[in-house]
Amino acid sequence: MLTGKQKRYLRSLAHHLTPIFQVGKGGTNDHLVRHIEDAIESRELIKISVLNNCLDDPREIGAEIAEASGSELVQVIGKTIVLYKESKDNKQIELPRATRG
């Protein structure tokens, strides 16, 4: 589980990323989730855009994809979803330490 500080840090990193996946009117499926799992393993932080023709709520889609791919939902802003998962082989992002207050 990410802390608020860690989510803020990841949002700042994700700001400059472009979405690499799109969810259309068909919604999510196993094929899409598999591709997201592969991409998130190599990149750790990805953006997904929800197209206008998709009638599902982007927050629900984000939660569904995060759960299915085993990643953390960092942010849903408008129709853009940001996901993070620490890579096993390609670790690049060093998160701020979780401090207890």
N, C-alpha and C positions, 0 to 999 in steps of 0.2 A: 504494500500500500504506500502510495506516494504522499509526502507531506505537502503542505501548501507552498513552502519554500521551494521544494523540488519541482512542483508543478509550474511555479512561476519561472524557474530557470529553464525548464523544457519549453514553455510557451515562447520565451525569448529566443531560443534556438530554432523553434519551428517557424517563427515569423517569416524568415527568408526562404523557406522551402516552398516548392510548388507541389500541388497535389499529384500523386502518381497513380491513383486509382479513382474511378468514378462509379457511383452507385446510381443506376438509372431506374426506369419504371419497373423493371423486373425485381428490384430489391437485391438482397444479398443471397448468396448460395454457397455451397461447399467449395465450388471451384474458385470463387472470388476469395474466400477465406484462406484457402491453401496458398494462393498467390500472395496474399497479404502476409501470411506467416513467413514465407520465403523472403519477402522484401524487408520485413521488420527484423529478421535475423541478420541481414547484411547491413541495414541502415540504422537500426535501433529506434529511430524517430521518423514517422511518416505522416503525411497529410492525405486525406481522402475527401473528395468533394461529392456532394449529393446533388444530382442534376435536378433542374426544375420540374421535369416530368415525373419525378419520384414522389409519390403521395405520402410515403411514410415520414414520420417525424425524425429529423436528423439525430436527435438525442437518443431515441430508441435504437436507431441503426448503429450509432456509435457504441452503445452499451452492448448490443448484440454481437457486433464484430469483435469488440474487446474480449468478451467472454469466450467466444468461439476460438479466437486466436491465442488466448492466454496472455493478452497484453493489457496495459493500463490505459484507460481513457483519460487523456490529459485535458482535453478541451473540446467543446463543440461550440463554434461561434458561427452563427448564420447557418450556412449549408456546408461548412468545412469541419471535418473531424480530425483531431490530432491524437495519434496513438504512440505509445512508447513501450518497449520491452527490452530489457537488458540482453545483449547478445552473448551467446556462449563462446563463440569463436572470434567475433569481430568487435570486441568492446572498444568503443570510441568515446562515449559520453561518460564523464565523471560527474555524478550527481553531488550536490551539496549534502553534507552529512545531516542526518535527521537529529535535531537536538530536542531534548525534553525540557519544557519550561516550567 
